[in-house]
Amino acid sequence: EKEEQFEKLKNAIINQDIEGCKNLTKEALDAGLSPIEIVNKGLTPGMKVVGDRFENGEAFLPQIMMAAKAMQGAMEYIEPELEKGGGEEERVGTAITFVQEGDIHDIGHRLVTTMLQANGFDIVDLGTDVPDDTVLEEIEKNKDKKLLLVGSALMTTSMLGQKELMNLIRESGVRDYVKIMLGGAPVTQKWIDEIGADATAENAAEAARVGINLM
Ligand code: HCB
């Protein structure tokens, strides 16, 4: 029953069914499925299929854009539910969230930001395509707080930008003031170790747990 609903959600993304995806998401929430499970077991696997098809030349940009639109429609129901979650009264710290320069993929970034907020972080959301200088300025501005930097990169090119950013953070002398969690589909623990960040996470729920542990 549950599995069937996840399968339907996944297919709604794959088939770029914008209305259907929205309605199925609402139905699933009304039926008591958790918003996180809907994202992790339904919508995201669908996006993965679309991405793989694009890579193999079986799908084209307009199709990815429509699939993203379907996911964004679903998010209109998911995000308010995530914001209720956690129920953490105590503030954990401040999270500066952003997507690496050159990269406009924002669906995962928004999910991670929402989950951190729901779990007690005050948020400074810098949005997408953020230049390194802006990130450095924001760390400098907030360095007297308990601070977590949360960056996303969805492409191999923007992932390489994370290395440059880590170098700049060290050179500018603010590394000790901030914990750094970097993620996005191509990011691995090996990469995190190589560039000297503190952690990564597979998905938004894990990002909240990891973020809290870092504080
Ligand atoms: Co886009 N795209 N795209 N795309 N796209 C990818 C990312 C490819 C992998 C597809 C492929 O080829 N297989 C590919 C990158 C290849 C590479 O470099 N390895 C790619 C490409 C090439 C491009 C363009 C260059 C295409 C073109 O124009 N020719 C272009 C780039 C534009 C740019 O950024 N400058 C482009 C454009 C687009 C859109 C606009 C059509 C659309 C984005 C819409 C939007 O975000 N508003 C899009 C989409 C949707 C995708 C795929 C299909 C899905 C991404 C997504 O939303 N996933 C993606 C394929 C894929 O990733 N497999 C494809 C769902 C979310 C929930 O997952 O991984 O983003 P997530 O986030 C997770 C997780 O990583 C983690 O938690 C999140 C929530 O669970 N997480 C963190 C994320 N950030 C974290 C930070 C932390 O600290 C911790 C955890």
Residues whose N, C-alpha, C, O or C-beta is under 5 A from the ligand:
A	BS01	HCB	T44 M47 K48 V50 G51 D52 F54 E55 L61 I64 M65 A68 G102 D103 I104 H105 D106 I107 G108 H109 L111 V112 V150 G151 S152 L154 M155 T156 T157 M181 L182 G183 G184 A185 T200 A201 E202 N203 A204 A207
